[in-house]
Amino acid sequence: MSYQGKKNIPRITSDRLLIKGGKIVNDDQSFFADIYIEDGIIKQLGENLIVPGGVRTIDAHNKMVIPGGIDVHTRLQMPFLGLTSADDFYQGTKAALAGGTTMIIDHVLPEPGASLLSAFEQWKEWADNKTCCDYSLHVDITRWHESLKEEMEALVKDHGVNSFLVFMSYKDKYQCTDSQMYEIFNIITDLGAIAQVHAENGDIIQEEQKRFLELGFTGPEGHALSHPEEVEAEAVYRAITIAKQAGCPLYVTKVMSKAAADVIAQARRKGIVVYGEPISASLGTDGSHYWNKNWAKAAAFVTSPSLSPDPTTPDYLNSLLSCGDLYVTGSAHCTFTSAQKAIGKDNFTLIPEGTNGIEERMSIVWEKSVASGKMDENEFVAVTSTNAAKLFNLYPRKGRIAVGSDADLVIWNPNEVKIISAKHHNTVVEYNIFEGMECHGVPTVVICQGKVVLEDGTLHVTEGSGRFIPRKAFSDFVYKRMKARNRMAEIRGVPRGLYDGPVYDVTGPAKSVAPTPTCPGKMMSGPKRNLHQSGFSLSGSQTDDHIPRRTSQKIVAPPGGPSHITSLS
């Protein structure tokens, strides 16, 4: 509940609220009960509650009351090539609240070679001054060197960070080598944190980008063509292999393709501790839009990994999300205006990458997975809130409706319908990649820190009221599995007696020794030609052409004497 570091920012005055008649939905059960909220905390939960006078009552009959959403992947106010992404921490968290998300975890992206601690403090200052909801921070490792180990340790022990991301792409800028990843993953394991990866094969992508530019592809379709799903799937498999060898829990961000999702699903079925994060874009749309004739609209979809051009991909990813093969949902919200995107109008590699999704995420998951019958209401709560809280050690403060939990709640109307449009969204960009999508399932009331921030379609937010939520290391939900797996897979040597046989002496350099003659008075000839190896060559040269030959001689007395055979019959 600390507000340290914030100056001249008013603290939200929490309401005393009584939510009556709603269906409480957690990840493991649903039941009817009333909720009493005071001081930003759930104080009572049940029927016929005794509450003080002057309490505001909110009617939730025929609606669900769910934990506020947790968006595990945002990039608000992100610097890029001298630009800053269009939605800052105020605009982005305002849009999040409009969609039912009451907490975000943003990514700190240091300049390559810069201090992780300095970048963390910069991001925290930006967020403290602008966020409208609670937030936490991942830290990206953009260039590895040994001195970062101490900074990582300080971030975990003193600053409430328990997750670090490495890049397998963006060659010559952010990309890590396999050996660096192995070293980083070992450090992350020792610190009790979670390793995150942006999984693409950066070497192949760079070569493909050059090839398609040379072929004359300069538009957004060049981005899709140079980022085939195979480079994502290969990198995911490689990251899982390295994490497994390092004994490190792995979190794959931005799962965009069927092939990558399948790799994660297969690893999870083998018991490997790996979690996959599909995002709003990959669950709600596809990459066919890269070929749109409207350049600005096509560019709005540019992100990495690339959206799959296969139109069946969103349904496939929603199916894997519903059955637990994919585990949490983020938005990877990182928007740029059309004018900002246009710096790459003649070269697709310069188009700033990022899409919207922070406001639409929860409605998209409900429409694509719940309304379609793939998952139930409890699984919906799990993939939009509870699983993230458990993974990143925020549970049960976040991600659950229970006495003592934060009063971050959403009154959800599963029957209300909305049509997504850039005309009505709360971000500042001109295009919405989900334009025209009809979604069943809408937040009608959003409560953040015990205060009503959305009601009747109207937002009541306070800039700078968001709190930084520190996250402790060694999340039980993750590391209990790691410990159990390590016990089962413990490596044991084979008990043997001491070897007491002869040991070849290899202390000195190997020397060529002439072979001992096998018969007295007879010297061994030099190396013999291998008669099993043909000396025939189609070029006309032979393998022994380099050996000098004697001039031809007539044999007068052949060995064994002259032949007396006159007939073969």
Secondary structure in CASP SS format (residue, H / E / C, confidence):
PFRMAT SS
TARGET T0000
AUTHOR 0000-0000-0000
METHOD secondary structure of the structure
MODEL  1
M C 1.00
S C 1.00
Y C 1.00
Q C 1.00
G C 1.00
K C 1.00
K C 1.00
N C 1.00
I C 1.00
P C 1.00
R C 1.00
I C 1.00
T C 1.00
S C 1.00
D C 1.00
R C 1.00
L E 1.00
L E 1.00
I E 1.00
K E 1.00
G C 1.00
G C 1.00
K E 1.00
I E 1.00
V E 1.00
N C 1.00
D C 1.00
D C 1.00
Q C 1.00
S E 1.00
F E 1.00
F E 1.00
A C 1.00
D E 1.00
I E 1.00
Y E 1.00
I E 1.00
E E 1.00
D C 1.00
G C 1.00
I E 1.00
I E 1.00
K E 1.00
Q E 1.00
L E 1.00
G E 1.00
E C 1.00
N C 1.00
L C 1.00
I C 1.00
V C 1.00
P C 1.00
G C 1.00
G C 1.00
V C 1.00
R E 1.00
T E 1.00
I E 1.00
D E 1.00
A C 1.00
H C 1.00
N C 1.00
K C 1.00
M E 1.00
V E 1.00
I E 1.00
P E 1.00
G C 1.00
G E 1.00
I E 1.00
D E 1.00
V E 1.00
H E 1.00
T E 1.00
R C 1.00
L C 1.00
Q C 1.00
M C 1.00
P E 1.00
F E 1.00
L C 1.00
G C 1.00
L E 1.00
T E 1.00
S C 1.00
A C 1.00
D C 1.00
D C 1.00
F H 1.00
Y H 1.00
Q H 1.00
G H 1.00
T H 1.00
K H 1.00
A H 1.00
A H 1.00
L H 1.00
A H 1.00
G C 1.00
G C 1.00
T E 1.00
T E 1.00
M E 1.00
I E 1.00
I E 1.00
D E 1.00
H E 1.00
V E 1.00
L C 1.00
P C 1.00
E C 1.00
P C 1.00
G C 1.00
A C 1.00
S C 1.00
L H 1.00
L H 1.00
S H 1.00
A H 1.00
F H 1.00
E H 1.00
Q H 1.00
W H 1.00
K H 1.00
E H 1.00
W H 1.00
A H 1.00
D H 1.00
N H 1.00
K H 1.00
T C 1.00
C C 1.00
C C 1.00
D E 1.00
Y E 1.00
S E 1.00
L E 1.00
H E 1.00
V E 1.00
D E 1.00
I E 1.00
T C 1.00
R C 1.00
W C 1.00
H C 1.00
E C 1.00
S C 1.00
L H 1.00
K H 1.00
E H 1.00
E H 1.00
M H 1.00
E H 1.00
A H 1.00
L H 1.00
V H 1.00
K H 1.00
D H 1.00
H C 1.00
G C 1.00
V C 1.00
N C 1.00
S E 1.00
F E 1.00
L E 1.00
V E 1.00
F E 1.00
M C 1.00
S C 1.00
Y C 1.00
K C 1.00
D C 1.00
K C 1.00
Y C 1.00
Q E 1.00
C C 1.00
T C 1.00
D H 1.00
S H 1.00
Q H 1.00
M H 1.00
Y H 1.00
E H 1.00
I H 1.00
F H 1.00
N H 1.00
I H 1.00
I H 1.00
T H 1.00
D H 1.00
L H 1.00
G C 1.00
A C 1.00
I E 1.00
A E 1.00
Q E 1.00
V E 1.00
H E 1.00
A C 1.00
E C 1.00
N C 1.00
G H 1.00
D H 1.00
I H 1.00
I H 1.00
Q H 1.00
E H 1.00
E H 1.00
Q H 1.00
K H 1.00
R H 1.00
F H 1.00
L H 1.00
E H 1.00
L C 1.00
G C 1.00
F C 1.00
T C 1.00
G C 1.00
P H 1.00
E H 1.00
G H 1.00
H H 1.00
A H 1.00
L H 1.00
S H 1.00
H C 1.00
P C 1.00
E H 1.00
E H 1.00
V H 1.00
E H 1.00
A H 1.00
E H 1.00
A H 1.00
V H 1.00
Y H 1.00
R H 1.00
A H 1.00
I H 1.00
T H 1.00
I H 1.00
A H 1.00
K H 1.00
Q H 1.00
A H 1.00
G C 1.00
C C 1.00
P C 1.00
L E 1.00
Y E 1.00
V E 1.00
T E 1.00
K E 1.00
V E 1.00
M C 1.00
S C 1.00
K H 1.00
A H 1.00
A H 1.00
A H 1.00
D H 1.00
V H 1.00
I H 1.00
A H 1.00
Q H 1.00
A H 1.00
R H 1.00
R H 1.00
K C 1.00
G C 1.00
I C 1.00
V C 1.00
V E 1.00
Y E 1.00
G E 1.00
E E 1.00
P E 1.00
I E 1.00
S H 1.00
A H 1.00
S H 1.00
L H 1.00
G H 1.00
T C 1.00
D C 1.00
G H 1.00
S H 1.00
H H 1.00
Y H 1.00
W H 1.00
N C 1.00
K C 1.00
N C 1.00
W H 1.00
A H 1.00
K H 1.00
A H 1.00
A H 1.00
A C 1.00
F C 1.00
V C 1.00
T C 1.00
S C 1.00
P C 1.00
S C 1.00
L C 1.00
S C 1.00
P C 1.00
D C 1.00
P C 1.00
T C 1.00
T H 1.00
P H 1.00
D H 1.00
Y H 1.00
L H 1.00
N H 1.00
S H 1.00
L H 1.00
L H 1.00
S H 1.00
C C 1.00
G C 1.00
D C 1.00
L C 1.00
Y C 1.00
V C 1.00
T C 1.00
G E 1.00
S C 1.00
A C 1.00
H E 1.00
C C 1.00
T C 1.00
F C 1.00
T C 1.00
S H 1.00
A H 1.00
Q H 1.00
K H 1.00
A H 1.00
I H 1.00
G H 1.00
K C 1.00
D C 1.00
N C 1.00
F H 1.00
T H 1.00
L H 1.00
I C 1.00
P C 1.00
E C 1.00
G C 1.00
T E 1.00
N C 1.00
G C 1.00
I C 1.00
E C 1.00
E C 1.00
R H 1.00
M H 1.00
S H 1.00
I H 1.00
V H 1.00
W H 1.00
E H 1.00
K H 1.00
S H 1.00
V H 1.00
A C 1.00
S C 1.00
G C 1.00
K C 1.00
M C 1.00
D C 1.00
E H 1.00
N H 1.00
E H 1.00
F H 1.00
V H 1.00
A H 1.00
V H 1.00
T H 1.00
S H 1.00
T H 1.00
N H 1.00
A H 1.00
A H 1.00
K H 1.00
L H 1.00
F C 1.00
N C 1.00
L C 1.00
Y C 1.00
P C 1.00
R C 1.00
K C 1.00
G C 1.00
R C 1.00
I C 1.00
A C 1.00
V C 1.00
G C 1.00
S C 1.00
D E 1.00
A C 1.00
D C 1.00
L E 1.00
V E 1.00
I E 1.00
W E 1.00
N E 1.00
P E 1.00
N E 1.00
E E 1.00
V E 1.00
K E 1.00
I E 1.00
I C 1.00
S C 1.00
A C 1.00
K C 1.00
H C 1.00
H C 1.00
N C 1.00
T C 1.00
V C 1.00
V C 1.00
E C 1.00
Y C 1.00
N C 1.00
I C 1.00
F C 1.00
E C 1.00
G C 1.00
M C 1.00
E E 1.00
C E 1.00
H E 1.00
G E 1.00
V E 1.00
P E 1.00
T E 1.00
V E 1.00
V E 1.00
I E 1.00
C E 1.00
Q C 1.00
G C 1.00
K E 1.00
V E 1.00
V E 1.00
L E 1.00
E E 1.00
D C 1.00
G C 1.00
T E 1.00
L E 1.00
H C 1.00
V C 1.00
T C 1.00
E C 1.00
G C 1.00
S C 1.00
G C 1.00
R C 1.00
F E 1.00
I C 1.00
P C 1.00
R C 1.00
K C 1.00
A C 1.00
F C 1.00
S C 1.00
D H 1.00
F H 1.00
V H 1.00
Y H 1.00
K H 1.00
R H 1.00
M H 1.00
K H 1.00
A H 1.00
R H 1.00
N H 1.00
R H 1.00
M H 1.00
A C 1.00
E C 1.00
I C 1.00
R C 1.00
G C 1.00
V C 1.00
P C 1.00
R C 1.00
G C 1.00
L C 1.00
Y C 1.00
D C 1.00
G C 1.00
P C 1.00
V C 1.00
Y C 1.00
D C 1.00
V C 1.00
T C 1.00
G C 1.00
P C 1.00
A C 1.00
K C 1.00
S C 1.00
V C 1.00
A C 1.00
P C 1.00
T C 1.00
P C 1.00
T C 1.00
C E 1.00
P C 1.00
G C 1.00
K E 1.00
M C 1.00
M C 1.00
S C 1.00
G C 1.00
P C 1.00
K C 1.00
R C 1.00
N C 1.00
L C 1.00
H C 1.00
Q C 1.00
S C 1.00
G C 1.00
F C 1.00
S C 1.00
L C 1.00
S C 1.00
G C 1.00
S C 1.00
Q C 1.00
T C 1.00
D C 1.00
D C 1.00
H C 1.00
I C 1.00
P C 1.00
R C 1.00
R C 1.00
T C 1.00
S C 1.00
Q C 1.00
K C 1.00
I C 1.00
V C 1.00
A C 1.00
P C 1.00
P C 1.00
G C 1.00
G C 1.00
P C 1.00
S C 1.00
H C 1.00
I C 1.00
T C 1.00
S C 1.00
L C 1.00
S C 1.00
END
